Amino acid sequence: MVALALSFCSAAASARVTQLRSVKGVAPVPFVSAAGAYAFQDGQGSLTYGALSVRAKHRIAAPGAGCRPRAADGQLILISCEQGSGAYRAPLLLNVATSTIGATPQFTPNAEYIALGSEWIAGIISSNGGQTATFVDWHSGEQTTRPPGAYDLSTPDLVARPRPRLPGATTAAYDAKYVLAISNRTHALLLKRRRRGRITTLSSCRSTCGSVGLAGDVVAWSEGRSVKRYITPSRRRRTWTFAKAKRAPGILVAPASDGRLLASVPYLDDVVDWRAYALS
């Protein structure tokens, strides 16, 4: 764990940039819940996890080969474990607060579980050129299948939530309050309240906007060698610039609802050297 000098980035003097891990080769895709629980893959079968609210502290878990984090909600991290040839063993739930890992009570062996809510986990079954959505209530073990689509995994009856769209744009992220989208014509990053309000252009994305995330009133995205944050009620912006970062494959970023971020930044070495940072 290395606390970097603030001259490393262009953020204001009150900003904090803390390096959590350095990972060779494998891209440590960040997963962060609105509550600030995070995890990212740091090797074959191992991952780093922690809470962004606890500065510079993290732990290592080794759920096994083929396992990687796929989603975060509350204090839980969903871990998917592939056994090869499209088969998966029981998905795991890692509790960041207690550092415990347990398997879900039921699962479908040929399903890849990719999403997590306070009631359900969701997976995809691919067969004969088609897909079916499968769900497990991770409290009771109840299982059900539905047509592919968007569902609220935090409702007991698994309410369908149609994916919102903005005219002439591709939806990148959304929740009950906001829609975050990318213009099909200009590639600008757009934000709109779902029930009212005008569309706000967060960035023209001339340096190419890559990874984007939405958590509560916080929007985060990568743009070139920078990570940017926008807080909706106050319209406050902040930028962290990593001058020596490799432009491709690009910075990966995920926000928490309190404004903290987790960023994975690629640097060029003998192989791509990814460095995971907590930003606040």
TIKE-845654 format. One record per residue: residue in three letters; x, y, z of N, C-alpha, C, CB in turn. Coordinates in pm, whole numbers. Glycine has a CB too. Example, Ala and Ser with C-alpha at 12.3 -4.5 7.8 and 13.67 -1.06 7.14 Angstrom:
! residues 2
  aa   n_c1   n_c2   n_c3  ca_c1  ca_c2  ca_c3   c_c1   c_c2   c_c3  cb_c1  cb_c2  cb_c3
 ALA   1319   -569    780   1230   -450    780   1320   -330    780   1131   -447    905
 SER   1285   -225    708   1367   -106    714   1290      3    787   1408    -60    572
! end
This chain:
! residues 280
  aa   n_c1   n_c2   n_c3  ca_c1  ca_c2  ca_c3   c_c1   c_c2   c_c3  cb_c1  cb_c2  cb_c3
 MET     84   -119      0      0      0      0     88    124      0    -95      0    122
 VAL     68    209    -99    153    325   -114     66    449   -126    246    311   -236
 ALA     86    546    -39     16    673    -51     98    761   -142     -7    741     90
 LEU     42    799   -257    119    872   -357    121   1020   -328     63    847   -494
 ALA    228   1086   -371    234   1231   -361    127   1292   -450    375   1284   -399
 LEU     65   1398   -405    -44   1457   -481      2   1521   -611   -115   1558   -397
 SER    131   1544   -626    180   1597   -752    163   1497   -865    327   1636   -739
 PHE    133   1371   -829    114   1266   -927    -10   1290  -1011    105   1132   -860
 CYS   -108   1358   -952   -231   1383  -1026   -268   1529  -1015   -346   1294   -975
 SER   -364   1568  -1097   -399   1709  -1104   -515   1745  -1014   -431   1747  -1246
 ALA   -553   1659   -923   -664   1687   -834   -627   1797   -736   -707   1561   -758
 ALA   -729   1850   -671   -706   1955   -573   -624   1901   -457   -838   2013   -523
 ALA   -568   1992   -378   -476   1953   -272   -541   1863   -167   -419   2075   -205
 SER   -673   1869   -155   -741   1788    -55   -767   1646   -103   -872   1854    -17
 ALA   -737   1618   -230   -764   1486   -286   -666   1384   -231   -757   1489   -438
 ARG   -710   1257   -230   -624   1148   -188   -616   1045   -300   -676   1083    -57
 VAL   -497   1000   -327   -472    895   -425   -391    787   -355   -398    949   -552
 THR   -447    670   -336   -380    564   -263   -368    441   -351   -457    529   -133
 GLN   -245    396   -376   -226    275   -454   -254    154   -365    -83    269   -513
 LEU   -343     67   -414   -380    -53   -339   -296   -174   -381   -527    -84   -358
 ARG   -287   -199   -510   -213   -314   -559   -153   -284   -695   -304   -438   -567
 SER    -50   -361   -732      3   -364   -867    -17   -505   -920    154   -321   -871
 VAL    -76   -516  -1039   -113   -646  -1094    -54   -659  -1234   -267   -662  -1097
 LYS     21   -763  -1258     82   -787  -1388    -14   -864  -1479    214   -863  -1373
 GLY    -27   -816  -1601    -98   -889  -1704   -249   -880  -1696    -59  -1030  -1699
 VAL   -310   -946  -1599   -456   -951  -1591   -512   -814  -1554   -501  -1057  -1489
 ALA   -617   -771  -1623   -680   -642  -1595   -765   -652  -1469   -766   -596  -1715
 PRO   -733   -577  -1364   -812   -583  -1240   -940   -499  -1253   -728   -532  -1120
 VAL  -1041   -557  -1318  -1167   -484  -1340  -1229   -451  -1204  -1266   -568  -1427
 PRO  -1254   -322  -1176  -1304   -285  -1043  -1455   -302  -1032  -1267   -141  -1011
 PHE  -1499   -358   -920  -1641   -365   -887  -1660   -297   -753  -1694   -514   -883
 VAL  -1751   -198   -748  -1774   -120   -627  -1924   -109   -604  -1709     22   -638
 SER  -1969   -137   -481  -2110   -117   -448  -2133     30   -413  -2154   -209   -332
 ALA  -2259     71   -411  -2291    208   -370  -2240    236   -230  -2442    233   -377
 ALA  -2234    131   -146  -2188    148     -8  -2036    154      3  -2239     34     76
 GLY  -1964    128   -107  -1819    141   -106  -1742     12    -88  -1780    233     -1
 ALA  -1810   -104    -83  -1739   -232    -83  -1683   -256   -222  -1833   -349    -39
 TYR  -1558   -303   -229  -1497   -320   -361  -1422   -453   -370  -1403   -204   -391
 ALA  -1398   -493   -495  -1315   -610   -521  -1263   -601   -663  -1393   -742   -499
 PHE  -1145   -658   -687  -1093   -673   -823  -1002   -794   -828  -1017   -544   -869
 GLN   -996   -856   -946   -912   -974   -965   -766   -930   -965   -948  -1049  -1096
 ASP   -680  -1003   -892   -538   -967   -889   -448  -1084   -930   -500   -920   -750
 GLY   -507  -1190   -984   -429  -1305  -1029   -522  -1419  -1063   -328  -1349   -922
 GLN   -468  -1535  -1096   -549  -1652  -1127   -606  -1711   -999   -466  -1757  -1203
 GLY   -736  -1685   -978   -802  -1743   -862   -791  -1662   -735   -748  -1875   -837
 SER   -731  -1542   -739   -723  -1459   -619   -776  -1319   -648   -577  -1453   -566
 LEU   -821  -1253   -544   -876  -1118   -562   -846  -1034   -439  -1029  -1124   -588
 THR   -847   -903   -461   -829   -805   -354   -964   -743   -323   -724   -696   -393
 TYR   -995   -723   -195  -1122   -662   -159  -1105   -573    -37  -1229   -771   -133
 GLY  -1205   -490    -13  -1201   -400    102  -1315   -301     96  -1068   -327    110
 ALA  -1303   -194    174  -1402    -87    177  -1332     44    148  -1477    -82    314
 LEU  -1383    122     54  -1318    247     17  -1319    347    132  -1387    307   -104
 SER  -1412    330    227  -1418    422    341  -1307    396    441  -1553    410    409
 VAL  -1243    279    433  -1130    246    521  -1003    270    440  -1138     97    574
 ARG   -935    379    467   -826    422    381   -710    322    377   -775    557    427
 ALA   -674    284    255   -553    206    227   -548     69    294   -434    283    268
 LYS   -662     14    337   -662   -120    395   -736   -214    301   -728   -119    537
 HIS   -678   -331    276   -743   -428    191   -701   -568    233   -711   -402     44
 ARG   -772   -667    182   -744   -806    213   -738   -886     84   -850   -865    309
 ILE   -682  -1007     92   -671  -1095    -23   -757  -1219      2   -524  -1134    -49
 ALA   -831  -1261    -99   -908  -1385    -91   -866  -1473   -208  -1062  -1358    -94
 ALA   -870  -1604   -189   -831  -1699   -292   -941  -1804   -309   -696  -1767   -258
 PRO  -1051  -1768   -377  -1162  -1863   -393  -1132  -1978   -488  -1284  -1791   -440
 GLY  -1024  -1968   -568   -987  -2080   -654   -970  -2039   -799  -1090  -2188   -646
 ALA   -907  -2126   -877   -884  -2099  -1018  -1017  -2082  -1092   -802  -2213  -1081
 GLY  -1019  -1989  -1186  -1139  -1964  -1264  -1239  -1873  -1197  -1205  -2090  -1295
 CYS  -1210  -1827  -1074  -1304  -1741  -1000  -1268  -1594  -1016  -1306  -1778   -850
 ARG  -1368  -1511  -1033  -1345  -1367  -1045  -1468  -1291   -998  -1310  -1329  -1190
 PRO  -1449  -1170   -947  -1565  -1090   -905  -1645  -1045  -1026  -1520   -969   -823
 ARG  -1777  -1037  -1008  -1864   -997  -1118  -1960   -885  -1083  -1942  -1113  -1166
 ALA  -1987   -862   -954  -2082   -758   -916  -2066   -728   -767  -2228   -802   -948
 ALA  -2120   -613   -725  -2114   -572   -585  -2245   -508   -546  -1996   -474   -560
 ASP  -2288   -534   -422  -2409   -472   -369  -2399   -470   -217  -2539   -547   -416
 GLY  -2423   -353   -155  -2410   -343    -10  -2269   -377     33  -2510   -434     59
 GLN  -2256   -477    120  -2125   -524    165  -2085   -656     97  -2125   -542    317
 LEU  -2159   -695     -7  -2136   -824    -71  -2073   -811   -209  -2266   -899    -81
 ILE  -1987   -908   -241  -1927   -920   -373  -1970  -1055   -431  -1771   -908   -366
 LEU  -2023  -1055   -553  -2058  -1178   -622  -1936  -1230   -698  -2178  -1155   -720
 ILE  -1902  -1356   -676  -1787  -1419   -740  -1836  -1534   -827  -1683  -1469   -635
 SER  -1801  -1529   -955  -1837  -1634  -1050  -1717  -1725  -1071  -1886  -1574  -1185
 CYS  -1739  -1857  -1074  -1630  -1955  -1082  -1652  -2049  -1200  -1618  -2035   -951
 GLU  -1573  -2032  -1305  -1585  -2115  -1424  -1499  -2241  -1410  -1543  -2035  -1550
 GLN  -1555  -2354  -1451  -1482  -2481  -1444  -1432  -2525  -1581  -1571  -2588  -1385
 GLY  -1462  -2448  -1685  -1421  -2484  -1820  -1536  -2538  -1902  -1310  -2585  -1815
 SER  -1526  -2520  -2035  -1627  -2571  -2130  -1766  -2517  -2100  -1630  -2723  -2127
 GLY  -1773  -2392  -2052  -1902  -2330  -2028  -1972  -2374  -1903  -1988  -2354  -2141
 ALA  -1905  -2451  -1818  -1966  -2497  -1693  -1916  -2411  -1576  -1934  -2647  -1668
 TYR  -2003  -2389  -1479  -1969  -2307  -1364  -2008  -2381  -1237  -2040  -2168  -1371
 ARG  -1924  -2365  -1134  -1964  -2418  -1004  -2044  -2312   -930  -1841  -2462   -921
 ALA  -2089  -2344   -810  -2178  -2254   -735  -2115  -2115   -721  -2209  -2313   -597
 PRO  -2190  -2009   -752  -2138  -1875   -730  -2116  -1848   -581  -2233  -1770   -790
 LEU  -2022  -1762   -552  -1987  -1732   -414  -2025  -1590   -378  -1837  -1755   -390
 LEU  -2053  -1567   -251  -2079  -1433   -200  -1974  -1402    -93  -2225  -1421   -141
 LEU  -1897  -1298   -119  -1795  -1252    -25  -1850  -1135     54  -1665  -1213    -99
 ASN  -1853  -1147    186  -1896  -1038    273  -1773   -957    312  -1971  -1091    400
 VAL  -1763   -835    261  -1646   -751    286  -1634   -714    433  -1652   -625    200
 ALA  -1748   -693    498  -1746   -650    638  -1694   -758    732  -1885   -608    681
 THR  -1724   -886    701  -1687   -995    790  -1575  -1084    734  -1808  -1081    820
 SER  -1535  -1059    608  -1431  -1139    540  -1467  -1286    535  -1297  -1122    611
 THR  -1594  -1314    509  -1639  -1453    495  -1689  -1477    353  -1750  -1485    598
 ILE  -1669  -1599    305  -1715  -1639    172  -1804  -1761    185  -1594  -1668     77
 GLY  -1919  -1758    119  -2008  -1873    120  -2073  -1893    -15  -2115  -1856    226
 ALA  -2108  -2018    -45  -2177  -2050   -170  -2325  -2020   -157  -2155  -2198   -209
 THR  -2389  -1987   -269  -2533  -1966   -268  -2603  -2100   -244  -2581  -1901   -401
 PRO  -2725  -2099   -185  -2793  -2224   -150  -2831  -2310   -271  -2916  -2195    -71
 GLN  -2855  -2247   -385  -2888  -2320   -508  -2823  -2248   -626  -3045  -2331   -528
 PHE  -2806  -2320   -737  -2756  -2255   -858  -2779  -2348   -977  -2606  -2220   -845
 THR  -2769  -2292  -1098  -2779  -2369  -1221  -2639  -2390  -1275  -2871  -2297  -1325
 PRO  -2592  -2514  -1289  -2452  -2541  -1323  -2403  -2477  -1452  -2432  -2686  -1331
 ASN  -2488  -2461  -1553  -2443  -2406  -1680  -2471  -2257  -1694  -2509  -2480  -1794
 ALA  -2498  -2190  -1582  -2527  -2046  -1585  -2408  -1966  -1535  -2652  -2015  -1499
 GLU  -2382  -1854  -1602  -2281  -1760  -1556  -2351  -1648  -1481  -2196  -1705  -1677
 TYR  -2327  -1637  -1351  -2394  -1536  -1269  -2316  -1405  -1273  -2410  -1586  -1122
 ILE  -2387  -1297  -1306  -2318  -1172  -1339  -2374  -1049  -1267  -2325  -1149  -1486
 ALA  -2483  -1062  -1193  -2544   -944  -1130  -2596   -981   -992  -2659   -887  -1218
 LEU  -2597   -882   -903  -2631   -904   -762  -2718   -791   -709  -2504   -916   -677
 GLY  -2821   -829   -634  -2904   -733   -563  -2921   -778   -419  -3040   -717   -632
 SER  -3001   -706   -344  -3019   -742   -204  -3107   -865   -186  -3079   -625   -128
 GLU  -3176   -909   -293  -3262  -1027   -286  -3216  -1139   -378  -3403   -989   -319
 TRP  -3172  -1106   -499  -3147  -1206   -601  -3007  -1190   -661  -3253  -1197   -710
 ILE  -2955  -1301   -716  -2844  -1293   -810  -2897  -1339   -946  -2722  -1380   -762
 ALA  -2840  -1284  -1052  -2888  -1312  -1187  -2777  -1372  -1271  -2942  -1184  -1254
 GLY  -2815  -1467  -1356  -2719  -1530  -1444  -2777  -1547  -1583  -2675  -1665  -1389
 ILE  -2690  -1585  -1676  -2729  -1608  -1814  -2697  -1752  -1852  -2657  -1508  -1909
 ILE  -2795  -1819  -1912  -2774  -1952  -1968  -2773  -1937  -2120  -2886  -2053  -1922
 SER  -2663  -1977  -2182  -2651  -1971  -2328  -2659  -2112  -2385  -2518  -1901  -2371
 SER  -2752  -2132  -2480  -2765  -2263  -2543  -2836  -2249  -2676  -2842  -2361  -2450
 ASN  -2790  -2326  -2775  -2853  -2329  -2907  -2868  -2190  -2968  -2988  -2396  -2899
 GLY  -2768  -2106  -2944  -2770  -1973  -3004  -2860  -1873  -2934  -2811  -1983  -3144
 GLY  -2924  -1912  -2824  -3012  -1821  -2751  -2968  -1807  -2606  -3156  -1870  -2757
 GLN  -3035  -1719  -2534  -3003  -1695  -2394  -3130  -1692  -2310  -2926  -1565  -2378
 THR  -3117  -1740  -2186  -3224  -1734  -2087  -3167  -1675  -1959  -3286  -1876  -2061
 ALA  -3244  -1589  -1895  -3201  -1531  -1767  -3247  -1622  -1653  -3257  -1387  -1749
 THR  -3156  -1652  -1563  -3189  -1735  -1448  -3157  -1659  -1320  -3112  -1869  -1452
 PHE  -3236  -1682  -1216  -3225  -1605  -1093  -3229  -1698   -972  -3337  -1500  -1085
 VAL  -3152  -1662   -870  -3153  -1734   -743  -3172  -1634   -631  -3021  -1816   -724
 ASP  -3274  -1660   -546  -3288  -1584   -423  -3179  -1634   -329  -3434  -1600   -360
 TRP  -3077  -1551   -305  -2962  -1601   -229  -2989  -1612    -79  -2843  -1510   -250
 HIS  -3110  -1575    -36  -3153  -1597    102  -3219  -1735    119  -3251  -1485    146
 SER  -3314  -1765     29  -3395  -1886     44  -3354  -1999    -48  -3539  -1853     19
 GLY  -3283  -1967   -158  -3249  -2069   -256  -3352  -2085   -366  -3230  -2200   -187
 GLU  -3463  -2010   -361  -3563  -2017   -468  -3500  -1982   -602  -3682  -1922   -437
 GLN  -3537  -2058   -707  -3485  -2033   -840  -3599  -2007   -938  -3400  -2152   -888
 THR  -3572  -1925  -1039  -3670  -1898  -1143  -3597  -1855  -1269  -3771  -1790  -1099
 THR  -3663  -1865  -1383  -3608  -1818  -1510  -3705  -1718  -1572  -3582  -1937  -1607
 ARG  -3649  -1627  -1648  -3727  -1524  -1716  -3665  -1497  -1853  -3733  -1392  -1632
 PRO  -3739  -1434  -1943  -3677  -1389  -2068  -3567  -1287  -2038  -3784  -1328  -2164
 PRO  -3463  -1280  -2121  -3359  -1180  -2098  -3418  -1040  -2090  -3253  -1185  -2209
 GLY  -3369   -960  -1998  -3419   -825  -1979  -3364   -766  -1851  -3572   -823  -1976
 ALA  -3414   -650  -1814  -3369   -582  -1694  -3469   -604  -1582  -3349   -430  -1721
 TYR  -3421   -651  -1467  -3506   -680  -1352  -3444   -619  -1228  -3525   -833  -1334
 ASP  -3529   -581  -1134  -3483   -523  -1008  -3450   -637   -913  -3590   -427   -947
 LEU  -3321   -660   -891  -3276   -773   -809  -3289   -745   -660  -3132   -806   -841
 SER  -3339   -627   -624  -3358   -593   -483  -3504   -591   -444  -3295   -458   -453
 THR  -3591   -648   -528  -3733   -661   -496  -3767   -808   -479  -3821   -596   -607
 PRO  -3848   -844   -377  -3880   -985   -353  -3946  -1054   -473  -3970   -997   -233
 ASP  -4028   -979   -550  -4100  -1040   -662  -4031  -1016   -796  -4240   -987   -668
 LEU  -3906   -969   -795  -3823   -959   -915  -3894   -875  -1024  -3791  -1100   -970
 VAL  -3921   -750   -990  -3995   -661  -1080  -3911   -629  -1204  -4033   -530  -1006
 ALA  -3977   -635  -1321  -3911   -598  -1446  -3893   -446  -1452  -3992   -648  -1569
 ARG  -3775   -401  -1488  -3744   -258  -1502  -3690   -235  -1642  -3642   -211  -1393
 PRO  -3776   -191  -1737  -3728   -169  -1873  -3608    -74  -1877  -3842   -113  -1960
 ARG  -3512   -107  -1961  -3391    -27  -1974  -3426    108  -2035  -3286   -100  -2060
 PRO  -3401    219  -1964  -3434    351  -2019  -3340    389  -2133  -3427    458  -1908
 ARG  -3389    472  -2221  -3309    514  -2336  -3323    663  -2358  -3351    437  -2462
 LEU  -3217    723  -2409  -3221    861  -2455  -3219    861  -2607  -3102    944  -2398
 PRO  -3294    951  -2671  -3297    954  -2818  -3156    972  -2876  -3390   1067  -2868
 GLY  -3121    888  -2972  -2993    903  -3040  -2873    869  -2955  -2980   1040  -3089
 ALA  -2892    790  -2850  -2781    758  -2760  -2792    613  -2713  -2780    854  -2639
 THR  -2679    559  -2667  -2673    424  -2613  -2658    431  -2461  -2556    346  -2676
 THR  -2748    366  -2390  -2745    370  -2244  -2621    298  -2191  -2872    306  -2186
 ALA  -2545    368  -2104  -2425    312  -2045  -2449    264  -1902  -2313    414  -2046
 ALA  -2535    336  -1827  -2568    299  -1689  -2697    371  -1652  -2451    335  -1590
 TYR  -2768    315  -1554  -2891    381  -1509  -2928    328  -1372  -3007    358  -1610
 ASP  -3011    406  -1302  -3071    363  -1176  -3208    426  -1166  -2982    401  -1054
 ALA  -3264    431  -1047  -3399    484  -1032  -3408    634  -1062  -3450    457   -893
 LYS  -3295    707  -1052  -3297    852  -1068  -3241    900  -1202  -3221    916   -958
 TYR  -3137    835  -1252  -3063    890  -1366  -3044    789  -1478  -2928    939  -1320
 VAL  -3020    845  -1597  -2976    767  -1712  -2845    829  -1760  -3085    766  -1827
 LEU  -2744    745  -1777  -2614    787  -1828  -2598    722  -1964  -2496    748  -1729
 ALA  -2570    802  -2067  -2568    750  -2203  -2457    815  -2285  -2704    772  -2271
 ILE  -2425    751  -2397  -2324    802  -2490  -2391    831  -2623  -2207    701  -2507
 SER  -2372    953  -2674  -2433    994  -2800  -2382    907  -2914  -2405   1142  -2829
 ASN  -2474    858  -2996  -2435    776  -3111  -2365    858  -3218  -2556    707  -3169
 ARG  -2391    988  -3223  -2334   1072  -3329  -2203   1137  -3286  -2433   1180  -3368
 THR  -2200   1196  -3167  -2082   1272  -3124  -1995   1197  -3022  -2125   1404  -3065
 HIS  -2048   1089  -2964  -1980   1011  -2859  -1968   1088  -2727  -1843    970  -2906
 ALA  -2042   1197  -2713  -2041   1273  -2588  -2110   1192  -2478  -2112   1410  -2606
 LEU  -2069   1220  -2353  -2127   1153  -2237  -2242   1238  -2184  -2020   1128  -2126
 LEU  -2360   1178  -2174  -2483   1251  -2141  -2545   1198  -2013  -2583   1241  -2256
 LEU  -2606   1289  -1935  -2673   1252  -1810  -2810   1319  -1806  -2589   1293  -1686
 LYS  -2912   1243  -1763  -3047   1298  -1753  -3120   1236  -1635  -3127   1275  -1883
 ARG  -3194   1319  -1562  -3286   1265  -1462  -3397   1191  -1534  -3344   1378  -1371
 ARG  -3439   1078  -1479  -3535    994  -1548  -3673   1057  -1558  -3544    862  -1480
 ARG  -3717   1129  -1456  -3854   1180  -1453  -3867   1321  -1507  -3906   1176  -1313
 ARG  -3760   1398  -1503  -3770   1536  -1548  -3629   1589  -1575  -3844   1626  -1444
 GLY  -3625   1712  -1624  -3496   1777  -1640  -3439   1763  -1780  -3398   1723  -1541
 ARG  -3344   1849  -1811  -3281   1848  -1941  -3160   1755  -1941  -3241   1989  -1983
 ILE  -3111   1728  -2059  -2992   1644  -2073  -2868   1729  -2048  -2987   1579  -2214
 THR  -2779   1682  -1963  -2652   1749  -1933  -2540   1677  -2005  -2626   1754  -1780
 THR  -2460   1752  -2080  -2341   1694  -2143  -2226   1701  -2044  -2305   1768  -2276
 LEU  -2184   1586  -1994  -2076   1583  -1896  -1940   1600  -1962  -2079   1453  -1820
 SER  -1926   1548  -2084  -1798   1560  -2155  -1822   1538  -2304  -1693   1459  -2100
 SER  -1744   1607  -2385  -1749   1585  -2529  -1676   1456  -2567  -1688   1704  -2604
 CYS  -1594   1406  -2476  -1520   1281  -2495  -1428   1286  -2617  -1617   1164  -2509
 ARG  -1366   1401  -2639  -1274   1412  -2752  -1150   1327  -2732  -1233   1557  -2772
 SER  -1115   1299  -2606  -1001   1211  -2578  -1047   1066  -2558   -927   1259  -2453
 THR  -1171   1037  -2598  -1233    906  -2588  -1268    870  -2444  -1140    800  -2647
 CYS  -1397    870  -2416  -1445    826  -2285  -1454    674  -2286  -1583    891  -2250
 GLY  -1395    614  -2184  -1394    469  -2177  -1490    418  -2073  -1255    418  -2148
 SER  -1437    368  -1963  -1516    313  -1855  -1603    422  -1791  -1425    249  -1750
 VAL  -1730    391  -1765  -1821    485  -1700  -1893    415  -1586  -1924    544  -1800
 GLY  -1932    491  -1483  -2003    433  -1370  -2096    533  -1306  -1905    382  -1267
 LEU  -2201    483  -1241  -2303    566  -1177  -2337    503  -1043  -2430    579  -1267
 ALA  -2333    583   -935  -2368    535   -802  -2435    650   -727  -2242    482   -724
 GLY  -2565    639   -707  -2637    748   -642  -2627    875   -724  -2581    772   -501
 ASP  -2577    983   -662  -2562   1111   -732  -2423   1129   -792  -2591   1225   -638
 VAL  -2343   1023   -796  -2204   1032   -841  -2188    964   -976  -2109    969   -736
 VAL  -2127   1036  -1070  -2091    982  -1200  -1939    983  -1211  -2158   1063  -1317
 ALA  -1882    875  -1263  -1737    870  -1284  -1710    810  -1421  -1666    788  -1172
 TRP  -1604    857  -1485  -1566    802  -1614  -1418    825  -1639  -1650    863  -1726
 SER  -1362    746  -1730  -1223    766  -1770  -1222    835  -1906  -1146    632  -1775
 GLU  -1121    919  -1925  -1108    993  -2049   -959   1013  -2078  -1184   1131  -2041
 GLY   -908    939  -2176   -765    944  -2201   -688    892  -2082   -721   1086  -2234
 ARG   -598    974  -2028   -518    937  -1910   -579    991  -1780   -375    987  -1925
 SER   -703   1033  -1784   -765   1095  -1667   -887   1017  -1619   -805   1238  -1700
 VAL   -915   1034  -1490  -1039    989  -1428  -1117   1112  -1387  -1012    894  -1305
 LYS  -1245   1117  -1419  -1326   1235  -1390  -1448   1196  -1309  -1369   1304  -1520
 ARG  -1489   1290  -1222  -1604   1267  -1135  -1696   1388  -1139  -1559   1237   -990
 TYR  -1826   1362  -1139  -1927   1468  -1137  -2031   1433  -1031  -1995   1486  -1277
 ILE  -2057   1525   -939  -2158   1505   -835  -2280   1588   -873  -2104   1546   -692
 THR  -2392   1522   -895  -2506   1585   -960  -2568   1702   -883  -2610   1482   -983
 PRO  -2603   1688   -755  -2672   1801   -690  -2590   1929   -688  -2708   1763   -548
 SER  -2460   1917   -662  -2375   2036   -650  -2308   2075   -782  -2268   2014   -546
 ARG  -2313   1984   -881  -2246   2003  -1010  -2095   2016   -995  -2302   2126  -1081
 ARG  -2043   1966   -887  -1898   1973   -864  -1826   1867   -944  -1866   1957   -714
 ARG  -1712   1906   -999  -1631   1817  -1080  -1491   1802  -1019  -1621   1869  -1225
 ARG  -1430   1688  -1045  -1291   1667  -1005  -1225   1577  -1109  -1282   1604   -862
 THR  -1097   1604  -1134  -1019   1526  -1231   -890   1479  -1167   -990   1608  -1358
 TRP   -859   1351  -1187   -730   1294  -1150   -659   1254  -1279   -746   1171  -1051
 THR   -537   1301  -1302   -464   1269  -1424   -341   1185  -1393   -424   1398  -1499
 PHE   -327   1074  -1462   -214    984  -1447   -127    998  -1572   -261    835  -1426
 ALA    -29   1086  -1565     45   1129  -1683    119   1017  -1754    143   1235  -1645
 LYS    160    913  -1680    238    806  -1741    154    682  -1774    351    767  -1649
 ALA     25    695  -1761    -62    582  -1791    -60    550  -1939   -205    610  -1744
 LYS    -81    424  -1972    -90    379  -2110   -232    407  -2160    -54    227  -2123
 ARG   -244    470  -2278   -375    508  -2329   -462    387  -2364   -360    596  -2452
 ALA   -401    281  -2409   -475    158  -2439   -418     45  -2351   -466    122  -2593
 PRO   -503    -36  -2291   -646    -51  -2313   -735     49  -2240   -686   -185  -2273
 GLY   -681    141  -2164   -762    244  -2100   -787    221  -1953   -891    256  -2171
 ILE   -811    331  -1880   -837    325  -1737   -977    272  -1711   -820    464  -1673
 LEU   -989    186  -1610  -1118    134  -1567  -1156    200  -1435  -1114    -22  -1552
 VAL  -1283    239  -1419  -1323    313  -1300  -1460    269  -1251  -1323    464  -1328
 ALA  -1480    273  -1118  -1609    242  -1058  -1628    332   -936  -1620     91  -1019
 PRO  -1745    397   -921  -1768    489   -809  -1852    427   -697  -1836    613   -858
 ALA  -1841    486   -578  -1933    463   -467  -2019    588   -451  -1856    429   -334
 SER  -2130    576   -381  -2224    687   -373  -2175    803   -286  -2355    638   -319
 ASP  -2067    782   -207  -2014    892   -126  -1906    972   -199  -1957    837      3
 GLY  -1881    939   -327  -1785   1013   -407  -1649    947   -418  -1768   1146   -351
 ARG  -1623    843   -340  -1497    771   -354  -1499    686   -481  -1469    683   -230
 LEU  -1381    663   -539  -1370    587   -663  -1263    480   -650  -1339    681   -781
 LEU  -1277    376   -732  -1172    276   -749  -1134    279   -896  -1219    132   -703
 ALA  -1004    296   -925   -957    304  -1062   -845    204  -1085   -910    446  -1096
 SER   -849    136  -1200   -741     48  -1242   -672    114  -1361   -794    -95  -1279
 VAL   -543    144  -1345   -469    224  -1442   -360    139  -1506   -409    349  -1375
 PRO   -356    131  -1641   -253     50  -1708   -125    128  -1733   -307     -4  -1839
 TYR    -12     65  -1705    120    119  -1737    194     15  -1822    201    154  -1608
 LEU    287     61  -1906    358    -30  -1995    489    -74  -1933    383     36  -2129
 ASP    503   -206  -1917    627   -267  -1869    656   -381  -1965    615   -317  -1717
 ASP    718   -489  -1919    736   -605  -2005    600   -663  -2044    822   -712  -1936
 VAL    504   -656  -1951    363   -677  -1982    291   -556  -1922    308   -815  -1923
 VAL    160   -544  -1949     87   -431  -1893     84   -444  -1741    -57   -423  -1951
 ASP    133   -342  -1674    135   -336  -1528     16   -252  -1483    271   -277  -1473
 TRP    -88   -318  -1432   -206   -248  -1384   -187   -208  -1239   -331   -336  -1399
 ARG   -225    -86  -1205   -218    -41  -1067   -357      7  -1023   -113     73  -1051
 ALA   -403    -47   -913   -536    -14   -861   -523     96   -757   -606   -141   -801
 TYR   -603    201   -772   -598    317   -684   -735    345   -621   -549    441   -760
 ALA   -733    384   -496   -852    441   -431   -840    592   -442   -865    394   -281
 LEU   -944    658   -493   -944    802   -513  -1055    863   -428   -963    837   -664
 SER  -1022    974   -363  -1125   1043   -282  -1092   1192   -276  -1133    983   -137
! end
